[in-house]
Amino acid sequence: MTTPLRQRSRRGERLGALLVAAAILFSPPLLLVVDRMASATGIEGVLYLFGAWAGVIGLAAWLMESRRARGRDR
């Protein structure tokens, strides 16, 4: 059984990993690669930006809500 302090540190570690992943997803070198691979319309670049943005927000919400829901069940 994990203690509440341990749960907080795991949440912090997971949110820290999410922050690093978001920084990599939106780093200028990766954005330049996506921009170069996009077709003439540029739709792929926009889809990448909004998809990555939605993914980061969704994962953050899932991490925060899943911990809160587990705490209520106990």
C-alpha positions as CSV (number, residue, x, y, z in Angstrom):
1,M,0.0,0.0,0.0
2,T,1.4,3.4,-0.9
3,T,1.3,6.4,1.4
4,P,-0.2,9.7,0.3
5,L,3.3,11.3,0.2
6,R,4.5,8.6,-2.2
7,Q,1.4,9.1,-4.4
8,R,2.1,12.9,-4.6
9,S,5.7,12.2,-5.6
10,R,4.7,9.8,-8.3
11,R,2.2,12.3,-9.6
12,G,4.9,15.0,-9.6
13,E,7.3,12.6,-11.5
14,R,4.6,11.9,-14.1
15,L,3.7,15.5,-14.6
16,G,7.4,16.3,-14.9
17,A,7.8,13.7,-17.6
18,L,4.8,15.2,-19.3
19,L,6.4,18.6,-19.2
20,V,9.6,17.2,-20.8
21,A,7.6,15.4,-23.5
22,A,5.7,18.7,-24.2
23,A,8.9,20.6,-24.4
24,I,10.2,18.0,-26.9
25,L,7.0,18.0,-29.0
26,F,7.1,21.8,-29.3
27,S,10.8,22.3,-29.7
28,P,11.9,24.3,-32.7
29,P,13.9,21.5,-34.4
30,L,11.0,19.1,-34.3
31,L,8.6,21.8,-35.5
32,L,10.9,22.5,-38.4
33,V,11.0,18.8,-39.4
34,V,7.2,18.7,-39.3
35,D,7.1,21.9,-41.4
36,R,9.4,20.5,-44.0
37,M,7.4,17.3,-44.3
38,A,4.1,19.1,-44.7
39,S,2.6,19.3,-48.1
40,A,2.0,22.6,-50.0
41,T,-1.3,23.1,-48.1
42,G,0.3,23.0,-44.7
43,I,-2.6,21.1,-43.1
44,E,-0.3,18.4,-41.7
45,G,1.7,21.0,-39.7
46,V,-1.5,22.5,-38.2
47,L,-2.9,19.0,-37.4
48,Y,0.4,18.2,-35.7
49,L,0.3,21.3,-33.5
50,F,-3.3,20.9,-32.5
51,G,-3.0,17.1,-32.0
52,A,0.1,17.5,-29.8
53,W,-1.5,20.3,-27.9
54,A,-4.7,18.3,-27.3
55,G,-2.7,15.2,-26.3
56,V,-0.7,17.1,-23.7
57,I,-3.8,18.7,-22.2
58,G,-5.6,15.3,-22.3
59,L,-2.8,13.5,-20.6
60,A,-2.5,16.2,-17.9
61,A,-6.2,16.0,-17.2
62,W,-6.1,12.3,-17.1
63,L,-3.2,12.3,-14.7
64,M,-4.8,14.8,-12.4
65,E,-8.3,13.3,-12.5
66,S,-7.3,9.6,-12.2
67,R,-5.4,10.3,-9.0
68,R,-8.3,12.3,-7.5
69,A,-10.8,9.5,-8.3
70,R,-8.7,6.8,-6.8
71,G,-8.4,8.8,-3.6
72,R,-12.2,8.9,-3.3
73,D,-12.7,5.2,-3.8
74,R,-10.6,4.3,-0.7
